[in-house]
Amino acid sequence: MIEVILKALACAIPDRVLAGQRSDPMNVILDGALRDGSGAYITAEATAVGWGAGASMDGANGVVNHMGGDLKNMPVETLESKYPLQIRRYALESDSAGPGEYRGGLGVIKDYATTDGSSRLTLWFERNVTPPWGLEGGQAGRPARVILARGTPEERVLMKVNHQPVPAGLTISARTGGGGGFGPAWRRPVEKVLDDLTDGYISSNGAQWDYGIRFVGATRTVDEAATAAVRAAKAGIATG
């Protein structure tokens, strides 16, 4: 409901409203037996998401949704010392933010693996059908998803599951998705696009196809004439 109200307000005061965000805690819950056999464990995390951009700012990367102000980030060291789990990757997800003159915030990738065979997985991931929308010509953020056994013949995507047994060593890759962008992506200054590319926030393909940047050969040197032509064509389509 918060998102619906904000989207309605954007029609009247677009300069004071953020583009769409995840609007869900993206819950990853694991439970099972403790390593020493002394009892059971359960850990529940509300995974960070990307916020929407505004009329004068990029969206925030990797923060809780706007209904979860008291939720905490669980340090990797705490998880691994208390529970039979490994965190194999914890990072911002490249290209997850909605492109725009002001890009959306990036969601995160958090890869879990259990170190024994007793653990069970519960997921509650929303907003995978309707992604966080862009405003004023900005594009939507990437939807959330959870990938099990990524890169193997058993790979599959889940959004909701209840107490599913997971074998030891299986990778659970939670990807929370990003916020919507604000304003047309072809208006984003080239220098900011290159900064995002250097920081790993976007890929080379994202710079080219979402932001209209053209490079000289396989380098990261901008072809200024080609970039100007591509961006002018995008502007013409938008206004034509």
C-alpha positions in Angstrom: 0.0 0.0 0.0 2.9 2.4 0.7 4.2 1.9 -2.8 0.7 2.4 -4.4 0.3 5.7 -2.5 3.8 6.9 -3.5 3.1 6.0 -7.2 -0.1 8.0 -7.1 1.6 11.0 -5.5 4.2 10.9 -8.2 1.6 12.1 -10.7 1.2 15.4 -8.7 4.6 15.9 -7.0 7.2 13.8 -8.9 10.1 15.8 -7.6 9.3 14.7 -4.0 8.6 11.0 -4.5 11.1 8.1 -5.0 10.7 5.5 -7.7 9.7 2.0 -6.7 11.6 -0.3 -4.3 11.3 -3.9 -3.2 8.7 -3.4 -0.5 9.5 -6.7 1.1 12.0 -8.0 3.8 13.2 -10.8 1.5 13.3 -13.4 4.3 15.8 -16.2 4.3 15.3 -18.6 7.1 17.4 -21.7 7.9 17.0 -24.1 10.7 18.4 -27.4 11.8 20.7 -29.1 14.3 23.7 -27.4 16.0 27.2 -28.7 15.2 27.8 -30.1 18.7 24.4 -31.9 18.9 23.3 -29.8 21.8 20.0 -28.7 20.2 18.5 -26.9 17.3 19.1 -23.6 15.6 17.1 -21.1 13.6 18.4 -18.0 11.9 16.1 -15.6 10.0 17.4 -12.7 7.9 15.6 -9.8 6.3 18.0 -9.3 3.3 18.9 -5.8 2.1 17.3 -4.4 -1.0 17.8 -1.5 -3.5 15.8 1.7 -3.0 14.3 3.8 -5.8 15.9 6.9 -7.2 14.5 10.4 -6.8 14.5 13.6 -8.8 17.9 14.6 -7.7 19.6 11.5 -6.3 20.5 7.9 -7.0 18.7 5.2 -5.0 20.4 3.8 -1.9 22.2 0.5 -2.2 21.7 -2.5 0.1 19.3 -1.2 2.8 16.2 -2.6 4.4 12.8 -2.0 2.8 10.8 1.0 4.1 8.6 -1.0 6.4 11.6 -2.6 8.2 13.4 0.2 9.9 14.4 -1.9 13.0 15.8 -4.9 11.0 19.5 -5.6 11.4 22.3 -6.7 9.1 23.8 -10.0 10.5 27.6 -10.0 10.1 29.0 -12.9 8.2 31.3 -13.8 11.1 28.4 -14.1 13.5 26.4 -16.4 11.2 29.4 -18.7 10.5 30.5 -18.9 14.2 27.0 -19.6 15.6 25.4 -21.8 12.9 26.5 -24.6 10.6 26.5 -22.2 7.6 29.0 -20.6 5.3 28.5 -17.3 3.5 30.3 -17.8 0.1 29.5 -14.4 -1.3 28.0 -11.1 0.0 28.0 -8.3 -2.5 26.0 -5.7 -4.4 24.5 -7.2 -7.6 25.7 -5.5 -10.8 22.9 -4.3 -13.2 20.2 -4.9 -10.6 19.3 -1.2 -10.3 16.8 0.4 -12.6 18.6 2.6 -15.2 17.8 6.3 -15.2 19.2 9.8 -15.2 19.4 8.9 -11.5 19.7 5.2 -11.2 18.0 3.0 -8.6 19.8 1.5 -5.7 21.4 -1.9 -6.1 20.2 -5.1 -4.4 22.5 -7.6 -2.9 23.7 -11.2 -3.6 24.0 -13.3 -0.5 25.1 -16.9 -1.1 24.5 -19.4 1.8 25.7 -22.9 2.1 25.1 -25.4 4.9 27.9 -27.4 6.3 25.8 -30.4 7.4 22.8 -32.2 6.0 20.2 -31.4 8.7 19.3 -27.9 7.6 16.0 -26.8 6.1 15.2 -23.7 4.1 12.2 -21.3 4.3 11.9 -18.4 1.9 9.5 -15.5 1.6 10.4 -13.3 -1.4 7.8 -11.0 -2.9 7.7 -8.5 -5.8 9.0 -11.0 -8.4 6.2 -10.4 -10.9 5.8 -6.6 -10.6 9.3 -5.1 -10.3 10.0 -1.8 -8.7 8.9 0.7 -11.3 10.8 3.7 -12.6 9.5 7.3 -12.7 9.6 10.1 -15.3 11.2 7.8 -17.9 13.3 5.8 -15.6 13.3 2.0 -15.9 12.3 -0.7 -13.5 14.7 -2.5 -11.1 15.6 -6.1 -11.5 13.2 -8.6 -9.8 14.2 -10.6 -6.8 14.9 -14.3 -7.0 16.6 -17.1 -5.1 18.8 -19.6 -7.1 19.5 -23.0 -5.8 22.5 -25.0 -7.0 23.5 -22.2 -9.4 25.6 -23.4 -12.4 24.7 -27.1 -11.9 22.2 -29.4 -13.7 20.0 -29.1 -10.6 19.8 -25.3 -10.8 16.3 -23.9 -10.1 14.7 -20.6 -9.1 12.5 -20.3 -6.0 10.6 -17.5 -4.4 8.7 -19.2 -1.6 9.3 -22.5 0.1 8.6 -23.9 3.6 11.0 -26.1 5.5 12.7 -27.6 2.5 15.6 -29.9 3.3 18.9 -28.8 1.8 22.0 -31.0 1.4 25.3 -30.0 2.8 27.3 -27.8 0.5 24.3 -26.7 -1.6 24.5 -23.0 -2.5 21.5 -20.9 -1.9 21.9 -17.6 -3.8 19.6 -14.9 -2.6 19.3 -12.0 -5.0 17.1 -9.2 -3.7 16.9 -6.9 -6.8 17.2 -3.1 -7.1 15.1 0.0 -7.1 13.6 1.9 -10.0 15.4 4.6 -11.9 14.3 8.3 -12.2 14.4 10.1 -15.5 15.6 8.7 -18.9 18.8 6.8 -18.7 20.3 8.6 -21.8 20.3 11.8 -19.7 22.7 10.4 -17.1 26.1 12.1 -17.5 28.7 10.0 -19.2 31.1 10.5 -16.3 28.6 9.0 -13.8 28.0 6.0 -16.1 31.7 5.4 -16.2 32.0 5.7 -12.4 29.3 3.1 -12.1 31.1 0.9 -14.5 34.4 1.3 -12.6 32.6 0.5 -9.3 31.0 -2.6 -10.7 27.5 -1.2 -10.3 26.8 -1.8 -14.0 28.4 -4.0 -16.6 29.8 -2.9 -20.0 26.6 -4.3 -21.6 24.5 -2.2 -19.2 26.5 0.9 -20.0 26.0 0.4 -23.8 22.4 -0.8 -24.0 20.8 0.9 -21.0 22.7 4.2 -21.1 23.7 4.5 -24.8 27.4 4.6 -24.2 29.6 3.5 -27.1 33.3 2.5 -26.6 36.3 2.5 -28.9 36.7 -1.2 -29.8 37.2 -3.4 -26.7 38.5 -0.5 -24.6 36.7 1.7 -22.0 37.5 4.8 -24.0 34.2 6.5 -24.9 33.5 7.1 -28.6 32.0 10.5 -28.1 30.5 10.9 -31.6 28.9 7.5 -31.5 27.6 8.0 -28.0 26.1 11.4 -28.9 24.4 9.9 -31.9 22.9 7.0 -30.0 21.7 9.3 -27.2 20.2 11.7 -29.7 18.3 8.8 -31.3 17.0 7.7 -27.9 15.9 11.2 -27.1 14.1 11.5 -30.5 12.2 8.2 -29.9 11.2 9.4 -26.4 9.9 12.8 -27.7 8.7 11.7 -31.1 
